[in-house]
Amino acid sequence: MQQAFETWITPVMVGGLIVFMCFIIWDLAKKSNAGKFGTIMLFIVLGAGMLGYIIKVVLTWLIEGRGL
């Protein structure tokens, strides 16, 4: 029971954390009057870590699931 719970709650919580981090980046851009270009750059630079994690999870899932 506990392992089944951990299996589905972990991606949900990590996804929620990623959404919250996107909100933080948006709020930072808004409060600093970054403008369109500044906001885009904040999302690219600060969101790169989140994107790297998502790519890692997808690649791990593909490799383990398909046996590559």
N, C-alpha and C positions, 0 to 999 in steps of 0.2 A: 504494500500500500504506500509506504513512504517513498520508495523508489519511483513508483508511477507518478506520485505527486511531484517529486523533484524533476522528473523528466519533462513534464509540461509546464511547470511553474517557472523554471529557469529562463526559457526563451521569452516568456511573457514579461518577466521582471526586467530582463536585459532590454527588451523592446521598449518597455516603459521608461527605462533610464535613458535610452537613446532619444526618445521623444522629449523627455525633460531637458536633456542637454541641448537639443535643437531650440527649445523655448528659451533657454538661458542665452544662447548665441543671439537669437533674435532680439531678446530684451537688451542685451549688451549693445547691439547695433543701434537700437532705437534710442537708448539713453545717451549714447555717445554721439548722436546725430551723424552717423557714419555715411549716410547717403546710399545710393544704389550700389555704386562700385565698392564702397567700404563694406556694405552688408554682404555682398557676394564674396568678397575676399575673406571676411570673417567665417562665412560658412565653408568656403573651400579649405582654408588653413586649419580652422578648429575642427571641422567635420572630417578631415582626412583620417584622423585616428579612428573615428567611428566607422568610416568606410572600410578601413583596413581590417577592423574586427569583423565586419559583416562579410567581407570577401574571404577571410580565414574560415569562418563558420561554414560558408557555402562550399568552399573547396574541401574542407574536412568531410562534410556531409556527402559530397559527390564521390570522394575517394573511398570512404568507408561503405557507402551504400552500393556502389557499383563494383567495388573490388578492383579499382584501377591501381 
